[in-house]
């Protein structure tokens, strides 16, 4: 019998070198499982055709939403931002997260900024 190991999220998060640079670590059907480290503010954006799930592993993540709403997540908590909803993730301290996104999800959705990471780069060694 072949020994098959599970994915070690702590190990995968240690491989992430730059903030706001998601790294694909798995795939379930048409969804990528990604890990990332966040610090500071990304950019207001939306994903017109896909929902986006943020699961906090460590730290505290704020997700700004329209109409001055905000979701605050701690370790073990997640939030799904529905498709088409503008949002802006903010990490006042380093946050480690797991993202679950459709394989077609663009990093910063409908906005392209200097820090936008194309999915081909997010795939890294995962292929």
Rosetta constraint file for C-alpha pairs under 8 A:
AtomPair CA 7 CA 12 HARMONIC 7.88 0.50
AtomPair CA 7 CA 25 HARMONIC 7.72 0.50
AtomPair CA 8 CA 12 HARMONIC 6.27 0.50
AtomPair CA 9 CA 13 HARMONIC 5.99 0.50
AtomPair CA 9 CA 35 HARMONIC 7.67 0.50
AtomPair CA 10 CA 14 HARMONIC 6.31 0.50
AtomPair CA 11 CA 15 HARMONIC 6.68 0.50
AtomPair CA 12 CA 16 HARMONIC 7.02 0.50
AtomPair CA 12 CA 25 HARMONIC 7.25 0.50
AtomPair CA 12 CA 35 HARMONIC 7.12 0.50
AtomPair CA 13 CA 35 HARMONIC 6.12 0.50
AtomPair CA 13 CA 36 HARMONIC 6.64 0.50
AtomPair CA 13 CA 37 HARMONIC 7.37 0.50
AtomPair CA 13 CA 96 HARMONIC 7.25 0.50
AtomPair CA 16 CA 21 HARMONIC 7.42 0.50
AtomPair CA 16 CA 22 HARMONIC 7.78 0.50
AtomPair CA 16 CA 23 HARMONIC 6.99 0.50
AtomPair CA 16 CA 35 HARMONIC 7.80 0.50
AtomPair CA 16 CA 36 HARMONIC 6.53 0.50
AtomPair CA 16 CA 37 HARMONIC 6.90 0.50
AtomPair CA 18 CA 37 HARMONIC 7.18 0.50
AtomPair CA 19 CA 36 HARMONIC 7.00 0.50
AtomPair CA 19 CA 37 HARMONIC 4.97 0.50
AtomPair CA 19 CA 38 HARMONIC 4.88 0.50
AtomPair CA 19 CA 39 HARMONIC 6.09 0.50
AtomPair CA 20 CA 36 HARMONIC 6.38 0.50
AtomPair CA 20 CA 37 HARMONIC 6.06 0.50
AtomPair CA 20 CA 38 HARMONIC 5.22 0.50
AtomPair CA 20 CA 39 HARMONIC 7.41 0.50
AtomPair CA 20 CA 42 HARMONIC 7.28 0.50
AtomPair CA 20 CA 115 HARMONIC 7.42 0.50
AtomPair CA 21 CA 36 HARMONIC 6.03 0.50
AtomPair CA 21 CA 37 HARMONIC 7.22 0.50
AtomPair CA 21 CA 117 HARMONIC 6.42 0.50
AtomPair CA 21 CA 122 HARMONIC 7.12 0.50
AtomPair CA 22 CA 34 HARMONIC 5.92 0.50
AtomPair CA 22 CA 35 HARMONIC 5.58 0.50
AtomPair CA 22 CA 36 HARMONIC 4.56 0.50
AtomPair CA 22 CA 37 HARMONIC 7.59 0.50
AtomPair CA 22 CA 117 HARMONIC 7.77 0.50
AtomPair CA 22 CA 122 HARMONIC 5.69 0.50
AtomPair CA 23 CA 34 HARMONIC 5.18 0.50
AtomPair CA 23 CA 35 HARMONIC 5.32 0.50
AtomPair CA 23 CA 36 HARMONIC 6.28 0.50
AtomPair CA 23 CA 122 HARMONIC 4.72 0.50
AtomPair CA 23 CA 123 HARMONIC 6.19 0.50
AtomPair CA 23 CA 124 HARMONIC 6.99 0.50
AtomPair CA 24 CA 32 HARMONIC 6.36 0.50
AtomPair CA 24 CA 33 HARMONIC 5.82 0.50
AtomPair CA 24 CA 34 HARMONIC 4.26 0.50
AtomPair CA 24 CA 35 HARMONIC 6.59 0.50
AtomPair CA 24 CA 122 HARMONIC 5.71 0.50
AtomPair CA 24 CA 123 HARMONIC 5.07 0.50
AtomPair CA 24 CA 124 HARMONIC 7.30 0.50
AtomPair CA 24 CA 126 HARMONIC 6.42 0.50
AtomPair CA 25 CA 32 HARMONIC 7.62 0.50
AtomPair CA 25 CA 33 HARMONIC 5.78 0.50
AtomPair CA 25 CA 34 HARMONIC 5.50 0.50
AtomPair CA 25 CA 35 HARMONIC 6.99 0.50
AtomPair CA 25 CA 123 HARMONIC 7.84 0.50
AtomPair CA 25 CA 126 HARMONIC 6.34 0.50
AtomPair CA 26 CA 32 HARMONIC 5.90 0.50
AtomPair CA 26 CA 33 HARMONIC 4.93 0.50
AtomPair CA 26 CA 34 HARMONIC 7.01 0.50
AtomPair CA 26 CA 126 HARMONIC 7.42 0.50
AtomPair CA 27 CA 31 HARMONIC 5.62 0.50
AtomPair CA 27 CA 32 HARMONIC 4.47 0.50
AtomPair CA 27 CA 33 HARMONIC 5.68 0.50
AtomPair CA 28 CA 32 HARMONIC 6.42 0.50
AtomPair CA 28 CA 33 HARMONIC 7.49 0.50
AtomPair CA 30 CA 102 HARMONIC 5.69 0.50
AtomPair CA 30 CA 103 HARMONIC 5.71 0.50
AtomPair CA 31 CA 100 HARMONIC 6.41 0.50
AtomPair CA 31 CA 101 HARMONIC 5.31 0.50
AtomPair CA 31 CA 102 HARMONIC 4.22 0.50
AtomPair CA 31 CA 103 HARMONIC 5.36 0.50
AtomPair CA 32 CA 99 HARMONIC 7.91 0.50
AtomPair CA 32 CA 100 HARMONIC 5.76 0.50
AtomPair CA 32 CA 101 HARMONIC 5.43 0.50
AtomPair CA 32 CA 102 HARMONIC 6.01 0.50
AtomPair CA 32 CA 103 HARMONIC 5.62 0.50
AtomPair CA 33 CA 98 HARMONIC 6.92 0.50
AtomPair CA 33 CA 99 HARMONIC 5.87 0.50
AtomPair CA 33 CA 100 HARMONIC 4.83 0.50
AtomPair CA 33 CA 101 HARMONIC 6.82 0.50
AtomPair CA 34 CA 98 HARMONIC 5.52 0.50
AtomPair CA 34 CA 99 HARMONIC 4.95 0.50
AtomPair CA 34 CA 100 HARMONIC 6.33 0.50
AtomPair CA 34 CA 101 HARMONIC 7.93 0.50
AtomPair CA 35 CA 96 HARMONIC 7.40 0.50
AtomPair CA 35 CA 97 HARMONIC 5.69 0.50
AtomPair CA 35 CA 98 HARMONIC 4.52 0.50
AtomPair CA 35 CA 99 HARMONIC 6.15 0.50
AtomPair CA 36 CA 96 HARMONIC 5.89 0.50
AtomPair CA 36 CA 97 HARMONIC 5.44 0.50
AtomPair CA 36 CA 98 HARMONIC 6.53 0.50
AtomPair CA 36 CA 99 HARMONIC 7.72 0.50
AtomPair CA 37 CA 94 HARMONIC 6.66 0.50
AtomPair CA 37 CA 95 HARMONIC 5.59 0.50
AtomPair CA 37 CA 96 HARMONIC 4.59 0.50
AtomPair CA 37 CA 97 HARMONIC 6.37 0.50
AtomPair CA 38 CA 90 HARMONIC 7.80 0.50
AtomPair CA 38 CA 91 HARMONIC 5.97 0.50
AtomPair CA 38 CA 94 HARMONIC 5.58 0.50
AtomPair CA 38 CA 95 HARMONIC 5.10 0.50
AtomPair CA 38 CA 96 HARMONIC 6.44 0.50
AtomPair CA 38 CA 97 HARMONIC 7.79 0.50
AtomPair CA 39 CA 90 HARMONIC 7.17 0.50
AtomPair CA 39 CA 91 HARMONIC 4.81 0.50
AtomPair CA 39 CA 92 HARMONIC 6.35 0.50
AtomPair CA 39 CA 93 HARMONIC 5.86 0.50
AtomPair CA 39 CA 94 HARMONIC 4.84 0.50
AtomPair CA 39 CA 95 HARMONIC 6.56 0.50
AtomPair CA 40 CA 90 HARMONIC 5.64 0.50
AtomPair CA 40 CA 91 HARMONIC 4.95 0.50
AtomPair CA 40 CA 92 HARMONIC 5.68 0.50
AtomPair CA 40 CA 93 HARMONIC 7.31 0.50
AtomPair CA 41 CA 88 HARMONIC 7.30 0.50
AtomPair CA 41 CA 89 HARMONIC 6.20 0.50
AtomPair CA 41 CA 90 HARMONIC 4.50 0.50
AtomPair CA 41 CA 91 HARMONIC 6.39 0.50
AtomPair CA 42 CA 88 HARMONIC 6.45 0.50
AtomPair CA 42 CA 89 HARMONIC 6.12 0.50
AtomPair CA 42 CA 90 HARMONIC 6.71 0.50
AtomPair CA 43 CA 88 HARMONIC 5.52 0.50
AtomPair CA 43 CA 89 HARMONIC 7.41 0.50
AtomPair CA 43 CA 108 HARMONIC 7.43 0.50
AtomPair CA 44 CA 86 HARMONIC 6.28 0.50
AtomPair CA 44 CA 87 HARMONIC 5.35 0.50
AtomPair CA 44 CA 88 HARMONIC 4.49 0.50
AtomPair CA 44 CA 89 HARMONIC 7.93 0.50
AtomPair CA 44 CA 111 HARMONIC 7.97 0.50
AtomPair CA 45 CA 86 HARMONIC 5.15 0.50
AtomPair CA 45 CA 87 HARMONIC 5.64 0.50
AtomPair CA 45 CA 88 HARMONIC 6.59 0.50
AtomPair CA 45 CA 108 HARMONIC 5.98 0.50
AtomPair CA 45 CA 109 HARMONIC 5.81 0.50
AtomPair CA 45 CA 110 HARMONIC 6.12 0.50
AtomPair CA 45 CA 111 HARMONIC 5.93 0.50
AtomPair CA 46 CA 83 HARMONIC 7.10 0.50
AtomPair CA 46 CA 84 HARMONIC 5.39 0.50
AtomPair CA 46 CA 85 HARMONIC 5.45 0.50
AtomPair CA 46 CA 86 HARMONIC 4.50 0.50
AtomPair CA 46 CA 87 HARMONIC 6.30 0.50
AtomPair CA 46 CA 108 HARMONIC 7.28 0.50
AtomPair CA 46 CA 109 HARMONIC 5.21 0.50
AtomPair CA 46 CA 110 HARMONIC 5.99 0.50
AtomPair CA 46 CA 111 HARMONIC 7.91 0.50
AtomPair CA 47 CA 51 HARMONIC 7.02 0.50
AtomPair CA 47 CA 52 HARMONIC 7.92 0.50
AtomPair CA 47 CA 83 HARMONIC 5.46 0.50
AtomPair CA 47 CA 84 HARMONIC 5.30 0.50
AtomPair CA 47 CA 85 HARMONIC 7.16 0.50
AtomPair CA 47 CA 86 HARMONIC 7.86 0.50
AtomPair CA 47 CA 105 HARMONIC 7.00 0.50
AtomPair CA 47 CA 106 HARMONIC 7.38 0.50
AtomPair CA 47 CA 108 HARMONIC 7.75 0.50
AtomPair CA 47 CA 109 HARMONIC 4.64 0.50
AtomPair CA 47 CA 110 HARMONIC 6.43 0.50
AtomPair CA 48 CA 83 HARMONIC 5.33 0.50
AtomPair CA 48 CA 84 HARMONIC 4.25 0.50
AtomPair CA 48 CA 85 HARMONIC 7.73 0.50
AtomPair CA 48 CA 109 HARMONIC 7.43 0.50
AtomPair CA 48 CA 110 HARMONIC 7.57 0.50
AtomPair CA 49 CA 83 HARMONIC 5.62 0.50
AtomPair CA 49 CA 84 HARMONIC 6.80 0.50
AtomPair CA 50 CA 82 HARMONIC 7.24 0.50
AtomPair CA 50 CA 83 HARMONIC 4.73 0.50
AtomPair CA 50 CA 84 HARMONIC 7.55 0.50
AtomPair CA 50 CA 101 HARMONIC 7.45 0.50
AtomPair CA 50 CA 102 HARMONIC 6.57 0.50
AtomPair CA 50 CA 105 HARMONIC 6.50 0.50
AtomPair CA 51 CA 80 HARMONIC 6.63 0.50
AtomPair CA 51 CA 81 HARMONIC 5.70 0.50
AtomPair CA 51 CA 82 HARMONIC 4.55 0.50
AtomPair CA 51 CA 83 HARMONIC 4.38 0.50
AtomPair CA 51 CA 84 HARMONIC 7.93 0.50
AtomPair CA 51 CA 101 HARMONIC 6.99 0.50
AtomPair CA 51 CA 102 HARMONIC 7.79 0.50
AtomPair CA 52 CA 80 HARMONIC 5.52 0.50
AtomPair CA 52 CA 81 HARMONIC 5.22 0.50
AtomPair CA 52 CA 82 HARMONIC 6.64 0.50
AtomPair CA 52 CA 83 HARMONIC 7.31 0.50
AtomPair CA 52 CA 99 HARMONIC 7.20 0.50
AtomPair CA 52 CA 100 HARMONIC 6.35 0.50
AtomPair CA 52 CA 101 HARMONIC 5.37 0.50
AtomPair CA 52 CA 102 HARMONIC 7.93 0.50
AtomPair CA 53 CA 78 HARMONIC 6.86 0.50
AtomPair CA 53 CA 79 HARMONIC 5.73 0.50
AtomPair CA 53 CA 80 HARMONIC 4.30 0.50
AtomPair CA 53 CA 81 HARMONIC 6.32 0.50
AtomPair CA 53 CA 99 HARMONIC 5.48 0.50
AtomPair CA 53 CA 100 HARMONIC 5.18 0.50
AtomPair CA 53 CA 101 HARMONIC 6.63 0.50
AtomPair CA 54 CA 78 HARMONIC 5.32 0.50
AtomPair CA 54 CA 79 HARMONIC 5.46 0.50
AtomPair CA 54 CA 80 HARMONIC 6.42 0.50
AtomPair CA 54 CA 97 HARMONIC 6.61 0.50
AtomPair CA 54 CA 98 HARMONIC 6.12 0.50
AtomPair CA 54 CA 99 HARMONIC 4.98 0.50
AtomPair CA 54 CA 100 HARMONIC 7.03 0.50
AtomPair CA 55 CA 75 HARMONIC 7.87 0.50
AtomPair CA 55 CA 76 HARMONIC 6.73 0.50
AtomPair CA 55 CA 77 HARMONIC 5.80 0.50
AtomPair CA 55 CA 78 HARMONIC 4.13 0.50
AtomPair CA 55 CA 79 HARMONIC 6.75 0.50
AtomPair CA 55 CA 97 HARMONIC 5.45 0.50
AtomPair CA 55 CA 98 HARMONIC 5.04 0.50
AtomPair CA 55 CA 99 HARMONIC 6.26 0.50
AtomPair CA 56 CA 60 HARMONIC 7.37 0.50
AtomPair CA 56 CA 61 HARMONIC 7.19 0.50
AtomPair CA 56 CA 73 HARMONIC 6.64 0.50
AtomPair CA 56 CA 74 HARMONIC 6.02 0.50
AtomPair CA 56 CA 75 HARMONIC 4.92 0.50
AtomPair CA 56 CA 76 HARMONIC 5.68 0.50
AtomPair CA 56 CA 77 HARMONIC 5.75 0.50
AtomPair CA 56 CA 78 HARMONIC 6.23 0.50
AtomPair CA 56 CA 95 HARMONIC 7.20 0.50
AtomPair CA 56 CA 96 HARMONIC 6.15 0.50
AtomPair CA 56 CA 97 HARMONIC 4.49 0.50
AtomPair CA 56 CA 98 HARMONIC 6.48 0.50
AtomPair CA 57 CA 74 HARMONIC 7.78 0.50
AtomPair CA 57 CA 75 HARMONIC 4.87 0.50
AtomPair CA 57 CA 76 HARMONIC 5.89 0.50
AtomPair CA 57 CA 95 HARMONIC 7.51 0.50
AtomPair CA 57 CA 96 HARMONIC 5.31 0.50
AtomPair CA 57 CA 97 HARMONIC 5.18 0.50
AtomPair CA 57 CA 98 HARMONIC 7.02 0.50
AtomPair CA 58 CA 74 HARMONIC 6.96 0.50
AtomPair CA 58 CA 75 HARMONIC 4.91 0.50
AtomPair CA 58 CA 76 HARMONIC 7.89 0.50
AtomPair CA 58 CA 95 HARMONIC 5.58 0.50
AtomPair CA 58 CA 96 HARMONIC 5.13 0.50
AtomPair CA 58 CA 97 HARMONIC 7.08 0.50
AtomPair CA 59 CA 74 HARMONIC 6.15 0.50
AtomPair CA 59 CA 75 HARMONIC 6.33 0.50
AtomPair CA 59 CA 93 HARMONIC 6.84 0.50
AtomPair CA 59 CA 94 HARMONIC 6.24 0.50
AtomPair CA 59 CA 95 HARMONIC 4.45 0.50
AtomPair CA 59 CA 96 HARMONIC 6.56 0.50
AtomPair CA 60 CA 72 HARMONIC 7.02 0.50
AtomPair CA 60 CA 73 HARMONIC 5.66 0.50
AtomPair CA 60 CA 74 HARMONIC 4.75 0.50
AtomPair CA 60 CA 75 HARMONIC 7.10 0.50
AtomPair CA 60 CA 91 HARMONIC 6.68 0.50
AtomPair CA 60 CA 92 HARMONIC 7.66 0.50
AtomPair CA 60 CA 93 HARMONIC 7.23 0.50
AtomPair CA 60 CA 94 HARMONIC 7.97 0.50
AtomPair CA 60 CA 95 HARMONIC 6.10 0.50
AtomPair CA 61 CA 72 HARMONIC 5.75 0.50
AtomPair CA 61 CA 73 HARMONIC 5.15 0.50
AtomPair CA 61 CA 74 HARMONIC 6.61 0.50
AtomPair CA 61 CA 89 HARMONIC 7.00 0.50
AtomPair CA 61 CA 90 HARMONIC 6.07 0.50
AtomPair CA 61 CA 91 HARMONIC 5.18 0.50
AtomPair CA 61 CA 92 HARMONIC 7.65 0.50
AtomPair CA 61 CA 95 HARMONIC 6.52 0.50
AtomPair CA 62 CA 70 HARMONIC 6.62 0.50
AtomPair CA 62 CA 71 HARMONIC 5.68 0.50
AtomPair CA 62 CA 72 HARMONIC 4.53 0.50
AtomPair CA 62 CA 73 HARMONIC 6.40 0.50
AtomPair CA 62 CA 89 HARMONIC 5.80 0.50
AtomPair CA 62 CA 90 HARMONIC 5.10 0.50
AtomPair CA 62 CA 91 HARMONIC 6.36 0.50
AtomPair CA 63 CA 70 HARMONIC 5.53 0.50
AtomPair CA 63 CA 71 HARMONIC 5.12 0.50
AtomPair CA 63 CA 72 HARMONIC 6.46 0.50
AtomPair CA 63 CA 87 HARMONIC 6.42 0.50
AtomPair CA 63 CA 88 HARMONIC 5.52 0.50
AtomPair CA 63 CA 89 HARMONIC 4.31 0.50
AtomPair CA 63 CA 90 HARMONIC 6.07 0.50
AtomPair CA 64 CA 68 HARMONIC 7.16 0.50
AtomPair CA 64 CA 69 HARMONIC 6.16 0.50
AtomPair CA 64 CA 70 HARMONIC 4.49 0.50
AtomPair CA 64 CA 71 HARMONIC 6.58 0.50
AtomPair CA 64 CA 87 HARMONIC 5.46 0.50
AtomPair CA 64 CA 88 HARMONIC 4.98 0.50
AtomPair CA 64 CA 89 HARMONIC 6.23 0.50
AtomPair CA 64 CA 90 HARMONIC 7.57 0.50
AtomPair CA 65 CA 69 HARMONIC 5.01 0.50
AtomPair CA 65 CA 70 HARMONIC 5.50 0.50
AtomPair CA 65 CA 71 HARMONIC 7.65 0.50
AtomPair CA 65 CA 85 HARMONIC 7.60 0.50
AtomPair CA 65 CA 86 HARMONIC 6.24 0.50
AtomPair CA 65 CA 87 HARMONIC 4.83 0.50
AtomPair CA 65 CA 88 HARMONIC 6.80 0.50
AtomPair CA 66 CA 85 HARMONIC 7.77 0.50
AtomPair CA 66 CA 86 HARMONIC 6.48 0.50
AtomPair CA 66 CA 87 HARMONIC 7.13 0.50
AtomPair CA 71 CA 79 HARMONIC 7.84 0.50
AtomPair CA 73 CA 77 HARMONIC 5.62 0.50
AtomPair CA 73 CA 78 HARMONIC 6.63 0.50
AtomPair CA 73 CA 79 HARMONIC 7.72 0.50
AtomPair CA 81 CA 85 HARMONIC 6.66 0.50
AtomPair CA 81 CA 87 HARMONIC 7.66 0.50
AtomPair CA 91 CA 95 HARMONIC 6.18 0.50
AtomPair CA 101 CA 105 HARMONIC 6.20 0.50
AtomPair CA 105 CA 109 HARMONIC 6.93 0.50
AtomPair CA 106 CA 110 HARMONIC 7.76 0.50
AtomPair CA 106 CA 118 HARMONIC 6.99 0.50
AtomPair CA 106 CA 119 HARMONIC 6.90 0.50
AtomPair CA 107 CA 116 HARMONIC 6.10 0.50
AtomPair CA 107 CA 117 HARMONIC 5.99 0.50
AtomPair CA 107 CA 118 HARMONIC 6.63 0.50
AtomPair CA 107 CA 119 HARMONIC 7.17 0.50
AtomPair CA 108 CA 112 HARMONIC 6.31 0.50
AtomPair CA 108 CA 113 HARMONIC 7.82 0.50
AtomPair CA 108 CA 116 HARMONIC 6.03 0.50
AtomPair CA 112 CA 116 HARMONIC 5.87 0.50
AtomPair CA 117 CA 121 HARMONIC 6.53 0.50
AtomPair CA 117 CA 122 HARMONIC 6.84 0.50
AtomPair CA 118 CA 122 HARMONIC 6.56 0.50
AtomPair CA 119 CA 123 HARMONIC 6.24 0.50
AtomPair CA 120 CA 124 HARMONIC 7.23 0.50
AtomPair CA 123 CA 127 HARMONIC 6.90 0.50
